[in-house]
């Protein structure tokens, strides 16, 4: 039981990785009128002025400059505008715009800042800057600094305008100022698959725990298929409706959706404790919860922006990416627990298997953190909760394999894991409603 307690404790501590202030892409339009190229960007510029490195960052509170960011977030519009005016020369030096291979000097045109409002909600300001193109300019290239995060940029005012997803630094390919570089449906489809996967693994810890809550209901495949099908159908519907503009949840009310998503995690996990099979109403309830998860997915997809001429392929690619991310979570969980399930069905103990599981539980975090750390501190922050989850689940499986007991998997793996998931979900409910 000591192993079970320790593994469950590790599982519960995953709640401490909850993110309060997500980092979203900057969304912008680019337009050329006569010889002037104008960029109109909407985003969270307090984080840029604060000097936060947004490359791969999920939560502004995790940055060393978090206190500076919070101070800027509380400034009145005029005061923040003055801060941007002072910072602009540095920002202009970081942004590179070329036309015909020649640099284009950029000047700040305007910076519109909303009122302070709720400081716990990201403030979306509008930054406009422009430059003069050289005579006879036919194309342009732009480099958006990696430390400024992701920029989704659209070319407007022309037919077949270009759509760009800028991250990680580096110049774009030349973009025709006359248009015609619009992203094709196939390009949009392929580009948004990894966006969907990333939203689940590693960024969607709440969605991962919900899917694992479905997984731990039963060792049989049929109940899992019913649940996953209901969840997929539901979130696909609301993802499409919200993305197409038929359903709209204001940003200031998204906390309600996020709170119910956390509550859905609690529900499925608690029900796992009191039943080991699929009852008639569970798929219907999961379908309802899936509708809300779809709204959460849509808020992310909307923040990234969709290419005007390829909305449906991009939407389909993102949704497939989400499904691949969910299937990846289920596959990893199954690979971890399959030996424990087989031994549980035979009612046999297997000490070598228990030692293997225990070795995985002890070594997975320190061994995996070495290659992950090569990707940067933000990657470590993103993947560390998942590594702890693997360690905790392996520890529970070690305990299950060490005892001679029928259904030891349910009592020593599925139920403790469900308890841990329920506690994390409950923590998130409290955090999202009251904190």
N, C-alpha and C positions, 0 to 999 in steps of 0.2 A: 504493500500500500504506500510505502514511502516513495517509490518510483512514480506511482500514479499521482500522488500529491505534488511532487516536484514538477512533473510534466504539466499538470493542470495549472500550477502557479506560473510557469513560463507562458502558457497559453493565455492566461488572464492578463499578464503584463503587456500583451500586444495592444491593449487599449490605450496605452500611453503614446502610441504612434499616431493617434488620430490627428488629422490636420485641420486647423481652424481657418486658415486663410489661403485658399488655393491660388496658385499662379496661373493666370489665363493668358493666351496669346494677345498681342496687340493686333488690331484689325485696321487695315488702311486702304485708301483709294489713291490711285495715281492718275493724274490727268495732264495732258499737254494742250495748252491753248497758245497759239502763235509760237513764240520761242520760250515760253515759260512752262516748266514742269513743276507741278504742285503735288505735294503729298499731304493727305489729310488722314491722320492716325488717331484712333480711339483706343485708349488703354489706361493702365494703372502706372502713371508716370512718377508717383511718389517713390516707387521701388527703384526706378532708374536714377532719380535725383539722389536718393539715399546711397547709391553706390552698391546696391545688392547685385551679386552675380546670379542672374536668373537662369543660366544655362542648366537645364535639368532640374531646377529647384521646384519643389512642390508647395512649399509653405514659407511665406515670408518670415514667419516667426522663428524659423530655423536658421536664419541668416545672422551673422555677427552684427549687421547694421539694423537689426530689428527695432531697436529703440529709436534710431533716427527715423526709420520708416513710420513708426507710430506717431512721432512728433509731427512729421510732415502730413500724415493723414488727418491730423486734427487741425491743421491750419485753415484759415478762411481762404476763399478763392484768390483774393488779391495778394495775400501773403505767399501762397503757393506759386502764384504767377510770378512774383518777384524772384522766388527761388529758381524757377525754371529759366527766367531771363538770365540769371547769373550762371546757371549751369549750361546753357545752350552752347556757348563756344566749345566746351569740351565734347558735348554730344555731336555737334556738327563735325568735329574732327574725327569722331569714331564712325560716322556714317559715310560710306563712299558711294558716290554716284558718278558714273562715267557715261559719256556719249561720244561715240566714235573713238573710244580709247582715251579721250580727254576728260580730266576731272571737272565736275560741275560744282561751283561754290554754292553753298546752301545758306539761306537766311531765314530766320524765324519770322513767320507772318502773324500768327495768333496762337493763343493758348487759352482755351475756355475750360474753366473748372466749375463743376457743380458745387452747391453748398455742402457743408461738412456732412450733415445727416448722421446716419449710424456709422460710427467709426469702425465697427466690426464688419462692415460690408465694404468690399472693394469699390473705390470711387473711380469711375470711368471719365477721364478728361479727354479733350480733343486738342491735338497738337497739329498745327498747319505750318509747313515750311516749303520753300520753293527755291528754284535756281533757274538761271538763264542758260538755255542750250546753245551750243555753237551753231553757226550758220550751216544749213544743209544737213542738220542732224537727222538720222534715220533710225537710230536705235539707242538703247540705253542699257546700262547694267547697274545693279545696286548691291552693296554689301551691307547687311545689317549685323551689327556686332553680336557675337554669341552671348555676351554677358547681359544683353538686353532681352534675352529670351526669344520667343518665337514671334515672327511677324507674318501675318497672312495679308498679302497685298494684292489688290485687284486693279487692273487697268480699266478705266472708265472713259466714256466719251468716244469710243471707237467700236467698230463691229469686230466681234470675235476677240475681245480684249483678253490679255494674258492674266492668269491667276498664279500667284507664287506663294510657296510655303517656305519661308526663310528661317533657318535655324543652324546653329553651329558655325556661323561665320562663312566667309567665302563669297566671291562674286557670283551673281546669277549669270546664266548664258545671256547673250544679247537679246533684247526684247524689241521687236519692231514697234516704232511709235505709231505706225499706221494701223496696228491691230493685226489680227490673223494668227496670233500665237495662243489662242484660247486652248485651255487644257481639254484634251479629248476625253470621251467617256471612259475609255480603257485606262488612260493615265490617272483619271480621278479615282476610278475603282481601285487600282493597285496602290495609289498613294494613301488612301484612307483605310485600307486593311490594317497596316501597322498602327495607325492612330487608334483604331478600335481595340486591338490587342493590348496596346500600352495602357489604355484606360482600365483594363482589367488587371493585367500583369505588367508592371508591379503597382500601378497607381490606385487600383480600385479595391482596397482592402475590405471595404464594407460589402461590395458585391461578391468578393471571394468568399467571405464568411457566410453570406446568404447561400451561395451555391454549395458550400461544404455542409451547411445545415440540411440541405436537400440530400446530400450524399450520405450522411450519417443516419438517415431514417431506417434504412434496411440494407442488408447485404445482397438483396436480390436486384436484378437489373430492371425488371419491369416497373417497379415503383419509381426508380430513378428516371426512367424514360418518360413516364407520365408527368412527373414533376418538371423536368427540364423542358419538355414540350410545352406545357402550360406557361411556364415562365418565359420561354423564348417567344411564343406567339403573342403574349401580352406586351412585353417590352418592345417588340417590333412594331406593334400597332401605335403605341403612344410615341415612340421615337419618330415614326413617319409623320404622324399628325402634328407633333410639335415642330419638327423640322420644316414641314410645309406651311406652317403658320396657322393651322387650324386650332391648335391648343397653345395657349401662351400663359406661362406662370411668371409674373414679375419677379425680378431678382430679389426684391425685399421679402417675398413670400416663399422663396425656395427653401428656407429653413424648415418650413412645414413639411415639404416633400422629403427633405433629408432626414427629418425626425421620424417620419413614418417608415422610411426605408430602414432606419435603425430598429424601430419597433418590429418590423417584419423579420429581422434577424432573430430577435428575442422569441418571437412566436414560433418559428419553425424549429428552433433549437429546443425550446421548452417542450414542444409537442413530441420531439424525439425521445425525451426522457420518459414519457408516459405511454408511448405506444411504439411498437416495433414493426408496424405495417402501414400500408396506405389505406386510410379511411376514405369514404366517398367524397367528403367535402374538402379534403386537403388540396387537390388540384385546382378547385375553384378559388380557394383562398389564395393560393400561390399565383393564380392568374391575376387576381386583383392587386396583389403586391407587385407583380410584374409590370402592371400598368404604371405604377409609381416609379419603379426602377427605370422604365423607359423615359420618363420625364427627366430623371437624373442624367441618363445618357444624352438626351437631347440638349441639355444645358451645356454639356461639354462640346458636343458637335457644333452647336450654334456659336460658341466662343471661338472655335477654330475657323469658322466660316466655310461656306460651301461655294465651289466654283459655279458661277451663274449658268453656264451652259452645260453643266454636267452634275446637276443636283442629285438626280436619281442614282447614277452610278456611284457617286461619292457616298450617298446614304447607304446603298447596298454594300459597298466595300467596308464602311465603318461597322455596319451590323454584322457582317461576316467576321470581321476582326473581333468584335465582342464575343461572338459565339466561339471562335477559336480560342480566345483567352479563357472562357469558361470551361471548354473541353480540356484545355491544358491543365487547369486546376484539378478537375475531376480525374484526369489520367494520372497526374502525379500522386494524388491522394490514394488512388487505387493501387498503384505500383507499391506504395509504402505499406499498405495494410493487407495486401493479398495473402501473404504468408500467415499473418495473424488470423485472418478469417478461416483459412483452411485448417489450421491447428485447432481453432475454436470449435469448428464443426465436428472434429474427431474427439474433442475433449481431452487432447493430449498436451503434455508440456514438452517443450523443446528448448533446452538450455542453450545449445549453440545458436539457435535463431534469436533467442533473447539477448545473448551477448552481441550478436551482430547488430541488432536493433539499438542496443545501448551504445555501441561504438558510433553508430550513425548519429544518435542523439547528441553525443558528446563532441564529435568531431565536425559535424556538418557546418556549423557556424564558423569556427576558426579556419577551416580549410577553404570554404567557399568565399569567405570574405577577402581572401588574397587576390583572386582574379577579379572579383567585383570591385575592389578598391582601385584597381587599375583604371576603371571607368570614371573615377572621381568620387568626391565625398557625397555628392547628390545621389549617385547610384547606390552607394552604401546605405544611405538613409532610406532609399526606396525599397531595396531588396532585403534589408535586415529583418523587418517583421516577417517576411515570407520564410526566411531561413530559420527564425525562431519557431515558426509554425511547423516546419518540417522536423525540427529537433523535438518539439513537444509531442507531435504525433508519433514519432519513432520511439520516444520514451514510453508512451502509453502502450504501444505494440510490444515493447520489451516486457512490460509487466504482464500483458496478456499471454505471451508465449511461455512465460516462466511458471504458469500454474496449470494444473490438471483440472479443467472445469469446462463443461459444455457452455457454449455461448459466452465464453470469457471475453470475446471481442466486443460484444454488446456492452457488457458490464464494466469492462476495464479500458475500452477505447471509445466506442461510439457515445456512451453516456457521459463520461468525463469531458470528452471533446465538446459535446453539445452544451454541457454546463458552462464550459469556458466561453464558447461562442455566445451563449445567452448573456453572460456577465459583461462581455465586451459590448454587445448590442445595448444592454441596459445603460452602461456607462455613456455610450454615444447618445442615447435618448436624453439623458440628463444634461449632457454637454450641449447638445444642439437646441434644447428647449430653454435651459436656465442659465447657461454659462456664456 
